[in-house]
């Protein structure tokens, strides 16, 4: 608390933009960034069709950020990041094969880049919601199938028991 009992807000850490290198093939883009102290536990990754972000919150409060407004479109659902101590490697699968020649969009002004980023994030959120719904539906179908299989087994076992019981009665 500050003077007069007012609560002081802690300053937000200023992000440190991580340096990176990149390479591409017709089908993929690989981005490698050295982020001191990055581990899989303290690093988050987000991919959308035109925007990619990886951030690593360090124990001292520093926020290391890799943020890319991509030149071309990627398949966000297939893209991934791997973190080995201090190195974040992002593998992006291109939506359409071909060479881009550049990684990030250069021509758009900041306002257009932000609108493009927002649309891209909205698409990724819709895709994630659809994937979650599909997974939920698949889980439900799997549980229904498992229940039906168990009921069939129980029915067969009951039939075996009833046959035994009938044979025992016939022997008496």
Secondary structure as UniProt FT lines:
FT   HELIX           3..5
FT   STRAND          16..17
FT   STRAND          20..24
FT   STRAND          28..34
FT   TURN            36..37
FT   TURN            40..42
FT   STRAND          43..47
FT   STRAND          51..57
FT   TURN            59..60
FT   STRAND          63..70
FT   STRAND          74..84
FT   TURN            85..86
FT   STRAND          87..94
FT   HELIX           110..171
//
